[in-house]
Amino acid sequence: MALREASRGEESNNRKSTTGRADSIRGVELDVFASVHRPDWERLEQLVRRRRKLTGPEIDELVELYQRVSTHLSVVRSSGQDPALTGWLSGVVARARSAVTGAHEPAWQDMASFFIRTFPAVVYRLRWWWIAASLGTLAFSAGLAVWVVVDPAVQTAIGTPDEIRAYVENDFANYYVEHPGASFAAQVWTNNAWAAAQALIFGVFLCLPTVYVLALNGANLGVAAGLMFAHGKGDIFFGLIIPHGLLELTAVFVAAGVGLKLGWTVIAPGTRPRLQALGEEARPAIAVALGLVLVLFVSGLIEGLVTGWVHTTWLRVGIGVLAELVFLAYVYTLGRKAHREGETGDIAGRPAAAPVAG
C-alpha cells in the first residue's frame, strides 16, 4: 500500500513538472529525444513482461523506470508529432502502472491456487481433528450396529417386523433408484452440503452442535447397518454404502473436524485474545467450506449415478474406493507440501490489527 501511495505521489509530482519540461524540449527533434530515452522504454517493457519473476533490485528498477517513463510519455504526447510512438509508449506505461500498483491476478489463477494450495493445506493442517471425528463416529456407529444385531428388543423398538422386513429387502436398495439419477444427485448434494455446513459453522458454539451432527449421522449409519446385518444383508449394505459413502462421510468428517477446532478455539484460545484466535481459525474454515462443496458434488454424482445404477458390485465399490483414495492423496501430497511452505488458508493482505474505539 505504501508502495502504491509513493508511486502515485511521485506520478503527481511528475505531472506538475511536465509542462515546464515539455516547453523546454519543444524545439528538440522528437527522434533525438526518442533515441536517447528508448533504452529506458525498452528496459521498462522487458521488466513488465517478467514482473512475476523479478528480484528485489529489479522491482526497485521497475518503479523508478515507471516514474521516469511516465514523464517521457507526457513529453511525447505534448509534441504531437508521432501518434504511433505515443500509442506504444502509453501501452508500456499502462502495463507498468498495473505492475507497480498491484493489479489483481486473473480469476482462474485464484481458483487454481485455491484448489492446489489453500484448500488442501487447511484440510491437512487440521487432519487430526477430522481423523478423530471419523474414528469417534465410526466407533459409535459400529457399537450401535452390534447392539441392534444382538438385541431383538432394540429392533422391536425401531419398527414392526413387517416394517423392518420391507426396509432390509426393498426400501434400503430402492432408495438409490426411486428417483432419476441427475435429480437424485442434486438432492443428495444439497442435503449433504447442508449437513456439512451445520457441522462446520455451528461448531463455534462450544463444539456441541457439531457433536450432535456427528451423533445423528453415526446413529443413522449404525441402525441401518445393524438391521441389514441382522437379516443377512450385510453384503448389500456395504455394496451400496461404500461407493458414495466413503467420500461423503469423509467430507462430513472434515467439516466436523474444522467445526470442532473452531469450538475448541473459543474454549481454549491459548495466548491469543479470544476474538483474534477465532478470526484466525474462522477464515481458513471458509476455505474448507467452499472446497467441500466440490467434494460433496462428486460424492453426490456417485450416489446418484453409480450406487443404484451400476449393478456390478466390484465396479461400483471400486469407483467409491478410488474416489476416496484420490481425495486422500490430494490432501496428503498437495496439502502437505503447501502447509510446509507456510500456507495457512488465511486471507492474504488482511489488516494486522482492527481499529478499536477509544
VOLUM-85078 format. One record per residue (C-alpha): residue in three letters; y, z, x. Coordinates in Angstrom, 2 decimals, always signed. Each point is the difference from the previous one (the first is absolute). Layout:
<atoms>
("ALA" (Y Z X));
...
</atoms>
This chain:
<atoms>
("MET" (+0.00 +0.00 +0.00));
("ALA" (+2.34 +0.86 +2.86));
("LEU" (-0.85 -3.34 +1.60));
("ARG" (+0.93 -1.84 -3.21));
("GLU" (+3.33 +1.84 -0.34));
("ALA" (+0.87 -0.55 +3.65));
("SER" (-0.76 -3.72 -0.24));
("ARG" (+1.97 -0.35 -3.22));
("GLY" (+2.97 +1.84 +1.51));
("GLU" (-0.09 -2.18 +3.05));
("GLU" (-0.25 -3.10 -2.17));
("SER" (+3.06 +1.14 -1.98));
("ASN" (+1.98 +0.47 +3.20));
("ASN" (-1.10 -3.43 +1.20));
("ARG" (+1.24 -1.56 -3.22));
("LYS" (+3.41 +1.64 +0.39));
("SER" (+0.38 -1.51 +3.47));
("THR" (-1.32 -3.43 -0.98));
("THR" (+3.34 -1.47 -1.04));
("GLY" (+1.66 +0.70 +3.31));
("ARG" (-2.94 -1.34 +1.99));
("ALA" (-0.25 -3.10 -2.15));
("ASP" (+3.73 -0.72 +0.40));
("SER" (-0.29 +0.29 +3.76));
("ILE" (-2.95 -2.37 +0.19));
("ARG" (+1.11 -2.71 -2.40));
("GLY" (+1.24 -2.09 +2.87));
("VAL" (-3.30 +0.14 +1.84));
("GLU" (-2.57 -2.68 -0.65));
("LEU" (-2.81 +1.30 -2.23));
("ASP" (-2.71 -1.59 +2.13));
("VAL" (+1.23 +1.94 +3.04));
("PHE" (-0.04 +3.22 -1.99));
("ALA" (-3.51 -0.81 -1.26));
("SER" (-1.32 -0.85 +3.46));
("VAL" (+1.26 +3.31 +1.37));
("HIS" (-1.48 +2.16 -2.75));
("ARG" (-3.10 -1.97 -1.00));
("PRO" (-2.29 +2.05 +2.30));
("ASP" (+0.97 +3.11 -1.99));
("TRP" (-0.69 -1.80 -3.29));
("GLU" (-3.38 -1.25 +1.11));
("ARG" (-0.94 +3.38 +1.43));
("LEU" (+0.92 +1.67 -3.31));
("GLU" (-2.12 -2.51 -1.89));
("GLN" (-2.91 +0.69 +2.35));
("LEU" (+0.27 +3.76 -0.51));
("VAL" (+0.16 -0.39 -3.78));
("ARG" (-3.22 -2.03 +0.03));
("ARG" (-1.73 +2.77 +1.98));
("ARG" (+1.60 +2.93 -1.84));
("ARG" (-3.31 +1.67 -0.89));
("LYS" (-1.04 +0.13 +3.68));
("LEU" (+3.24 +0.98 +1.71));
("THR" (+0.20 +2.71 +2.63));
("GLY" (+2.69 +2.68 -0.03));
("PRO" (+2.37 -1.85 +2.38));
("GLU" (-0.50 -3.21 -1.94));
("ILE" (+0.97 +1.75 -3.25));
("ASP" (+3.23 +1.16 +1.66));
("GLU" (+0.58 -3.54 +1.22));
("LEU" (-0.59 -1.33 -3.52));
("VAL" (+2.67 +2.31 -1.46));
("GLU" (+2.49 -0.88 +2.72));
("LEU" (-0.56 -3.75 -0.37));
("TYR" (+0.23 +0.22 -3.78));
("GLN" (+3.45 +1.57 +0.27));
("ARG" (+1.14 -2.51 +2.61));
("VAL" (-1.35 -3.11 -1.73));
("SER" (+1.50 +1.14 -3.33));
("THR" (+3.41 -0.35 +1.69));
("HIS" (-0.99 -3.39 +1.41));
("LEU" (-0.94 -1.15 -3.50));
("SER" (+3.44 +0.94 -1.31));
("VAL" (+1.61 -2.07 +2.76));
("VAL" (-2.21 -3.01 -0.69));
("ARG" (+0.68 +0.21 -3.73));
("SER" (+3.75 +0.22 +0.52));
("SER" (-0.02 -3.20 +2.08));
("GLY" (-1.54 -1.98 -2.85));
("GLN" (-1.09 -2.68 +2.47));
("ASP" (-3.83 +0.15 -0.16));
("PRO" (-1.62 +0.89 -3.37));
("ALA" (-3.51 -0.47 +1.43));
("LEU" (+0.60 +2.53 +2.77));
("THR" (+1.60 +2.37 -2.48));
("GLY" (-3.01 -0.19 -2.30));
("TRP" (-2.52 +0.58 +2.78));
("LEU" (+1.93 +2.90 +1.49));
("SER" (+0.46 +1.54 -3.47));
("GLY" (-3.78 -0.03 -0.46));
("VAL" (-0.55 +1.69 +3.36));
("VAL" (+2.53 +2.73 -0.79));
("ALA" (-1.44 +0.55 -3.49));
("ARG" (-3.51 +0.47 +1.36));
("ALA" (+1.31 +2.29 +2.73));
("ARG" (+1.83 +2.07 -2.62));
("SER" (-3.27 +0.45 -1.90));
("ALA" (-1.73 +1.11 +3.17));
("VAL" (+2.76 +2.44 +0.99));
("THR" (+0.50 +1.53 -3.45));
("GLY" (-3.74 +0.32 -0.61));
("ALA" (-1.05 -2.59 -2.56));
("HIS" (-2.94 +1.17 -2.07));
("GLU" (-3.49 -1.20 +0.80));
("PRO" (-1.47 -2.57 -2.38));
("ALA" (-1.81 +1.56 -2.96));
("TRP" (-3.35 -1.43 +1.03));
("GLN" (+0.29 +1.74 +3.37));
("ASP" (+0.74 +3.30 -1.71));
("MET" (-3.06 -0.45 -2.20));
("ALA" (-2.22 -0.94 +2.93));
("SER" (+1.23 +3.01 +1.98));
("PHE" (-0.66 +2.25 -2.98));
("PHE" (-3.64 -1.03 -0.36));
("ILE" (-0.71 -0.34 +3.73));
("ARG" (+1.69 +3.20 +1.17));
("THR" (+1.65 +2.29 -2.54));
("PHE" (-2.64 +0.40 -2.70));
("PRO" (-3.09 +0.26 +2.23));
("ALA" (+1.81 +2.32 +2.43));
("VAL" (+0.86 +2.51 -2.74));
("VAL" (-3.52 -0.14 -1.45));
("TYR" (-1.45 +0.57 +3.47));
("ARG" (+2.39 +2.86 +0.78));
("LEU" (-0.99 +1.80 -3.21));
("ARG" (-3.70 -0.83 +0.31));
("TRP" (-1.21 +3.60 +0.15));
("TRP" (+1.70 +0.76 -3.30));
("TRP" (-1.65 -2.83 -1.92));
("ILE" (-3.33 +0.47 +1.76));
("ALA" (+0.04 +3.63 -1.12));
("ALA" (+0.89 -1.11 -3.53));
("SER" (-2.88 -2.48 +0.09));
("LEU" (-2.60 +2.46 +1.22));
("GLY" (+1.11 +2.74 -2.39));
("THR" (-0.01 -2.27 -3.04));
("LEU" (-3.34 -1.60 +0.82));
("ALA" (-1.58 +3.39 +0.61));
("PHE" (+1.28 +1.18 -3.37));
("SER" (-1.34 -3.15 -1.68));
("ALA" (-3.40 +0.34 +1.66));
("GLY" (-0.29 +3.65 -1.00));
("LEU" (+0.94 -0.82 -3.58));
("ALA" (-2.47 -2.90 -0.10));
("VAL" (-2.83 +2.25 +1.18));
("TRP" (+0.93 +2.56 -2.64));
("VAL" (-0.16 -2.65 -2.72));
("VAL" (-3.38 -1.21 +1.22));
("VAL" (-1.73 +3.37 +0.28));
("ASP" (+1.47 +1.75 -3.04));
("PRO" (-0.77 -1.57 -3.40));
("ALA" (+2.47 +2.37 -1.63));
("VAL" (+2.83 -1.73 +1.87));
("GLN" (-1.11 -3.38 -1.35));
("THR" (-0.11 +1.44 -3.49));
("ALA" (+3.57 +1.22 +0.42));
("ILE" (+1.10 -3.47 +1.11));
("GLY" (-1.40 -1.87 -3.01));
("THR" (-2.86 -0.49 -2.42));
("PRO" (-3.24 -1.56 +1.26));
("ASP" (+0.83 -3.23 -1.84));
("GLU" (+3.48 -0.17 +1.50));
("ILE" (-1.32 +0.62 +3.50));
("ARG" (-2.78 -2.56 -0.45));
("ALA" (+2.52 -2.62 -1.13));
("TYR" (+2.20 +0.81 +2.95));
("VAL" (-2.65 -0.28 +2.72));
("GLU" (-1.79 -3.03 -1.49));
("ASN" (+2.95 -2.09 -1.15));
("ASP" (+3.50 +1.42 +0.12));
("PHE" (+0.22 +0.72 +3.72));
("ALA" (-0.89 -3.57 +1.01));
("ASN" (+1.73 -1.70 -2.93));
("TYR" (+3.30 +1.61 +0.91));
("TYR" (+0.42 -2.52 +2.83));
("VAL" (-0.63 -3.12 -2.12));
("GLU" (+1.36 +0.79 -3.46));
("HIS" (+3.41 -1.49 +0.85));
("PRO" (+0.97 -3.28 +1.75));
("GLY" (-0.05 +0.46 +3.76));
("ALA" (+3.68 -0.75 +0.71));
("SER" (+1.42 +2.25 -2.72));
("PHE" (-2.47 +2.75 +0.89));
("ALA" (+1.04 -0.21 +3.65));
("ALA" (+3.67 +0.33 -0.98));
("GLN" (-0.77 +3.00 -2.22));
("VAL" (-2.02 +1.69 +2.73));
("TRP" (+2.74 -0.66 +2.55));
("THR" (+2.62 +1.58 -2.26));
("ASN" (-2.13 +3.06 -0.77));
("ASN" (-0.98 +0.61 +3.59));
("ALA" (+3.55 -0.51 +1.26));
("TRP" (+1.22 +2.61 -2.48));
("ALA" (-2.71 +2.45 +1.05));
("ALA" (+0.87 -0.51 +3.67));
("ALA" (+3.72 +0.39 -0.72));
("GLN" (-0.65 +3.28 -1.81));
("ALA" (-2.08 +1.32 +2.87));
("LEU" (+2.67 -0.97 +2.55));
("ILE" (+3.30 +0.74 -1.71));
("PHE" (-0.89 +3.18 -1.86));
("GLY" (-1.52 +1.55 +3.10));
("VAL" (+3.50 +1.19 +0.86));
("PHE" (-0.47 +2.69 -2.67));
("LEU" (-1.92 +2.26 +2.39));
("CYS" (-3.08 -2.30 +0.06));
("LEU" (-1.25 +1.15 -3.41));
("PRO" (+0.36 -3.28 -1.97));
("THR" (-1.74 -1.87 +2.82));
("VAL" (-2.91 +2.43 -0.05));
("TYR" (-0.21 -0.50 -3.78));
("VAL" (-0.15 -3.80 +0.36));
("LEU" (-2.73 +0.29 +2.64));
("ALA" (-1.98 +2.43 -2.15));
("LEU" (+0.27 -2.28 -3.04));
("ASN" (-1.17 -3.06 +1.91));
("GLY" (-2.75 +2.00 +1.67));
("ALA" (-1.19 +1.37 -3.34));
("ASN" (-0.15 -3.46 -1.58));
("LEU" (-1.94 -1.34 +2.94));
("GLY" (-2.37 +2.99 +0.13));
("VAL" (-0.80 -0.01 -3.72));
("ALA" (-0.66 -3.75 -0.01));
("ALA" (-2.26 +0.28 +3.05));
("GLY" (-1.84 +3.00 -1.43));
("LEU" (-0.73 -1.69 -3.32));
("MET" (-1.15 -3.22 +1.63));
("PHE" (-2.27 +1.77 +2.51));
("ALA" (-1.39 +2.32 -2.65));
("HIS" (-1.28 -3.06 -1.87));
("GLY" (-1.29 -1.93 +2.98));
("LYS" (+3.00 -2.35 +0.25));
("GLY" (+1.28 +1.06 +3.40));
("ASP" (-0.46 -3.49 +1.46));
("ILE" (+2.12 -1.51 -2.77));
("PHE" (+2.66 +2.67 +0.54));
("PHE" (+0.40 -0.74 +3.71));
("GLY" (-0.38 -3.74 -0.54));
("LEU" (+3.00 +0.00 -2.33));
("ILE" (+2.15 +2.70 +1.60));
("ILE" (-0.18 -0.98 +3.67));
("PRO" (+1.48 -3.54 -0.25));
("HIS" (+3.44 +1.12 -1.17));
("GLY" (-0.31 +3.79 +0.27));
("LEU" (+0.03 +0.24 +3.79));
("LEU" (+3.42 -1.60 +0.40));
("GLU" (+1.37 +1.37 -3.27));
("LEU" (-0.91 +3.60 +0.77));
("THR" (+1.20 -0.34 +3.57));
("ALA" (+3.41 -1.09 -1.30));
("VAL" (+0.13 +2.96 -2.39));
("PHE" (-1.06 +2.35 +2.81));
("VAL" (+2.70 -1.39 +2.30));
("ALA" (+2.61 +0.54 -2.72));
("ALA" (-1.31 +3.51 -0.59));
("GLY" (+0.03 +0.79 +3.71));
("VAL" (+3.65 -1.05 +0.23));
("GLY" (+0.77 +2.05 -3.12));
("LEU" (-1.67 +3.05 +1.50));
("LYS" (+2.01 -0.45 +3.18));
("LEU" (+3.23 -0.13 -2.05));
("GLY" (-0.94 +3.15 -1.88));
("TRP" (-0.97 +1.85 +3.15));
("THR" (+3.29 -1.03 +1.61));
("VAL" (+1.80 +1.79 -2.82));
("ILE" (-2.19 +3.07 +0.45));
("ALA" (+0.10 +0.08 +3.81));
("PRO" (+2.80 -2.15 +1.45));
("GLY" (-0.33 +1.56 +3.43));
("THR" (+3.13 +0.27 +2.12));
("ARG" (+1.84 -2.70 -1.98));
("PRO" (+2.18 +0.73 -3.03));
("ARG" (-2.10 -0.51 -3.11));
("LEU" (+2.04 -2.92 -1.39));
("GLN" (+0.09 -1.74 +3.37));
("ALA" (-3.75 +0.36 +0.43));
("LEU" (-0.62 -1.27 -3.52));
("GLY" (+2.24 -3.01 +0.59));
("GLU" (-1.77 -0.85 +3.25));
("GLU" (-3.35 -0.02 -1.80));
("ALA" (+1.17 -1.54 -3.28));
("ARG" (+1.43 -3.16 +1.55));
("PRO" (-3.29 -1.02 +1.65));
("ALA" (-1.77 +0.94 -3.24));
("ILE" (+1.94 -2.79 -1.70));
("ALA" (-1.51 -2.44 +2.50));
("VAL" (-3.49 +1.23 -0.88));
("ALA" (+0.68 -0.38 -3.72));
("LEU" (+1.15 -3.60 +0.47));
("GLY" (-2.92 -0.90 +2.25));
("LEU" (-2.56 +1.48 -2.39));
("VAL" (+1.22 -2.34 -2.72));
("LEU" (-1.58 -2.86 +1.94));
("VAL" (-3.15 +1.96 +0.85));
("LEU" (-0.54 +0.90 -3.66));
("PHE" (+0.69 -3.61 -0.97));
("VAL" (-2.92 -1.06 +2.19));
("SER" (-2.29 +2.69 -1.42));
("GLY" (+1.07 -1.02 -3.52));
("LEU" (-0.94 -3.60 +0.72));
("ILE" (-3.41 +1.12 +1.24));
("GLU" (-0.57 +2.17 -3.06));
("GLY" (+1.17 -2.67 -2.42));
("LEU" (-1.59 -3.04 +1.60));
("VAL" (-2.96 +1.28 +2.07));
("THR" (-1.44 +3.28 -1.30));
("GLY" (-1.12 -1.23 -3.40));
("TRP" (-0.27 -3.70 +0.69));
("VAL" (-1.92 -0.32 +3.28));
("HIS" (-3.58 +0.68 -1.03));
("THR" (-1.50 +0.13 +3.49));
("THR" (+0.15 +3.67 +0.87));
("TRP" (+0.00 -0.33 +3.77));
("LEU" (+2.80 -2.57 -0.16));
("ARG" (+2.41 +2.01 -2.14));
("VAL" (-0.77 +3.19 +1.96));
("GLY" (+0.54 -1.94 +3.22));
("ILE" (+3.41 -1.19 -1.24));
("GLY" (+1.04 +3.59 -0.70));
("VAL" (-1.25 +1.29 +3.34));
("LEU" (+1.73 -2.85 +1.82));
("ALA" (+3.31 +0.70 -1.75));
("GLU" (-0.23 +3.68 +0.95));
("LEU" (-0.84 -0.76 +3.63));
("VAL" (+2.88 -2.46 +0.26));
("PHE" (+2.44 +2.62 -1.30));
("LEU" (-1.28 +2.71 +2.36));
("ALA" (+0.08 -2.39 +2.97));
("TYR" (+3.54 -0.99 -0.98));
("VAL" (+1.14 +3.63 -0.01));
("TYR" (-1.83 +1.05 +3.15));
("THR" (+1.07 -3.02 +2.09));
("LEU" (+3.47 -1.10 -1.08));
("GLY" (+0.88 +3.45 -1.30));
("ARG" (-1.10 +1.87 +3.10));
("LYS" (+1.79 -2.49 +2.27));
("ALA" (+3.27 +0.21 -1.95));
("HIS" (-0.23 +3.79 -0.22));
("ARG" (-0.46 +0.33 +3.75));
("GLU" (+3.02 -2.26 +0.50));
("GLY" (+2.13 +2.45 -1.96));
("GLU" (-0.02 -1.53 -3.49));
("THR" (+0.53 +2.77 -2.55));
("GLY" (+0.66 -1.96 -3.18));
("ASP" (+3.44 +1.57 -0.35));
("ILE" (+3.03 -2.10 -0.93));
("ALA" (+1.54 -1.69 +3.02));
("GLY" (+3.64 +0.73 +0.61));
("ARG" (+0.16 +2.97 -2.38));
("PRO" (+2.86 +2.47 +0.57));
("ALA" (-0.86 +2.77 +2.42));
("ALA" (+1.60 +2.53 -2.33));
("ALA" (+1.22 +0.08 -3.56));
("PRO" (+3.54 +1.12 -0.88));
("VAL" (+0.29 +3.41 -1.59));
("ALA" (+2.81 +1.72 -1.87));
("GLY" (+2.04 +2.60 +1.82));
</atoms>
